[in-house]
Amino acid sequence: MDIAIMMLSPAAEIMNQNIKEIVTRQALAWETANANKIIADFAEDGLFVTPGATFQGKQQIKEAVESYFAEFTDTKVKIKRIISNGNQAAVEWDWSEKNKKTGEISRAEDAIIFEVAGGKIKSWREYIDQKSPSD
């Protein structure tokens, strides 16, 4: 049986750690409804894309995040996996939220592809599946 072992360079190890830290910070910031911490990880001209909407720059992203927090509460994020290659990464996480008006709890599976430049998120694109979320 052949087993392939991939050794990462010290620079790649550091980038992988930075990516993991960004994902962890983002999950916690969403759970604690902290718009400032969410946008702190984005580059000034960062791109945030969700199904049906695109936000460019920290100000637009902050407005979108604050709009979300005005409508939803009790956001929970469970990170399932993080895959990274250099400055590009993917994360898969489970998401749940409670609608403030109706009290309804929704769940979704979310896959995110993102790119980091200079330690900041350059682009973040979400692919959300609300039809078949796991518990």
C-alpha positions as CSV (number, residue, x, y, z in Angstrom):
1,M,0.0,0.0,0.0
2,D,1.4,3.4,-1.0
3,I,0.8,6.3,1.3
4,A,1.4,9.8,0.1
5,I,2.7,12.2,2.7
6,M,2.6,15.9,1.9
7,M,5.0,18.1,3.8
8,L,4.1,21.8,4.0
9,S,6.7,24.5,4.0
10,P,6.9,26.7,7.1
11,A,5.2,29.5,5.1
12,A,2.3,27.2,4.1
13,E,1.9,26.0,7.7
14,I,1.7,29.7,8.8
15,M,-0.9,30.5,6.1
16,N,-2.9,27.4,7.1
17,Q,-2.9,28.5,10.7
18,N,-3.9,32.1,9.7
19,I,-6.8,30.7,7.7
20,K,-8.0,28.5,10.6
21,E,-7.8,31.6,12.9
22,I,-9.9,33.7,10.5
23,V,-12.6,31.0,10.2
24,T,-12.7,30.6,13.9
25,R,-12.9,34.4,14.5
26,Q,-15.7,34.7,11.9
27,A,-17.8,31.9,13.4
28,L,-17.5,33.5,16.9
29,A,-18.2,37.0,15.6
30,W,-21.4,35.8,13.9
31,E,-22.4,33.9,17.1
32,T,-21.8,37.0,19.3
33,A,-23.5,39.4,16.8
34,N,-20.3,41.5,16.5
35,A,-20.3,43.3,13.2
36,N,-17.0,45.1,14.0
37,K,-15.2,41.8,14.5
38,I,-16.7,40.4,11.3
39,I,-15.5,43.3,9.1
40,A,-12.1,43.5,10.9
41,D,-11.0,40.4,9.0
42,F,-11.9,41.9,5.6
43,A,-9.7,43.9,3.4
44,E,-10.8,47.5,2.8
45,D,-12.1,46.5,-0.7
46,G,-13.2,43.0,0.4
47,L,-16.0,41.2,-1.4
48,F,-18.7,39.4,0.5
49,V,-21.1,37.3,-1.7
50,T,-24.2,35.4,-0.5
51,P,-26.9,33.9,-2.7
52,G,-28.6,36.8,-4.4
53,A,-26.4,39.6,-2.9
54,T,-23.0,41.1,-3.3
55,F,-21.3,43.6,-1.0
56,Q,-18.1,45.4,-1.8
57,G,-15.9,47.1,0.8
58,K,-16.1,47.2,4.6
59,Q,-18.9,49.7,4.8
60,Q,-21.3,47.7,2.6
61,I,-20.4,44.5,4.4
62,K,-21.0,46.1,7.8
63,E,-24.4,47.4,6.7
64,A,-25.4,43.9,5.4
65,V,-24.2,42.3,8.7
66,E,-26.0,44.8,10.8
67,S,-29.2,44.3,8.7
68,Y,-28.9,40.5,9.4
69,F,-28.5,41.1,13.1
70,A,-31.6,43.3,13.2
71,E,-33.6,40.4,11.8
72,F,-32.0,37.3,13.4
73,T,-30.6,36.3,16.8
74,D,-29.1,33.1,18.4
75,T,-26.9,32.4,15.5
76,K,-24.9,29.2,15.9
77,V,-22.0,28.1,13.7
78,K,-20.5,24.6,13.8
79,I,-17.3,24.4,11.7
80,K,-17.2,21.0,10.0
81,R,-14.0,21.4,8.0
82,I,-11.5,23.8,6.6
83,I,-9.4,23.2,3.5
84,S,-6.7,25.6,2.5
85,N,-4.1,25.9,-0.3
86,G,-1.9,28.9,0.0
87,N,-4.0,32.0,0.2
88,Q,-7.2,30.2,-0.9
89,A,-9.5,28.2,1.4
90,A,-12.9,26.6,1.8
91,V,-14.9,26.0,4.9
92,E,-17.9,24.0,5.5
93,W,-20.1,24.8,8.5
94,D,-23.6,24.3,9.8
95,W,-25.6,27.4,10.6
96,S,-28.7,28.1,12.6
97,E,-30.5,31.3,13.5
98,K,-33.7,32.5,15.1
99,N,-36.0,35.0,13.4
100,K,-36.6,37.8,15.9
101,K,-40.2,38.5,14.7
102,T,-41.5,34.9,14.3
103,G,-39.2,32.9,16.7
104,E,-38.7,30.4,13.9
105,I,-35.3,28.6,13.9
106,S,-33.8,28.0,10.5
107,R,-30.9,25.7,9.7
108,A,-28.6,25.5,6.7
109,E,-25.4,23.9,5.5
110,D,-23.0,26.5,4.2
111,A,-19.9,26.1,2.1
112,I,-17.6,29.1,1.7
113,I,-14.8,29.7,-0.7
114,F,-12.5,32.6,0.2
115,E,-9.2,34.2,-0.5
116,V,-6.8,36.0,1.8
117,A,-4.4,38.7,0.9
118,G,-2.1,40.4,3.4
119,G,-3.9,38.6,6.3
120,K,-7.3,39.9,5.3
121,I,-10.2,38.4,3.5
122,K,-10.1,39.6,-0.1
123,S,-13.2,37.6,-1.2
124,W,-15.7,35.5,0.6
125,R,-18.4,33.6,-1.4
126,E,-21.1,31.5,0.4
127,Y,-23.1,28.6,-1.1
128,I,-26.0,27.9,1.3
129,D,-28.2,24.8,1.3
130,Q,-31.3,25.4,3.3
131,K,-33.1,22.4,1.9
132,S,-31.1,19.5,3.4
133,P,-29.3,20.7,6.5
134,S,-28.0,18.1,8.9
135,D,-28.6,18.3,12.6
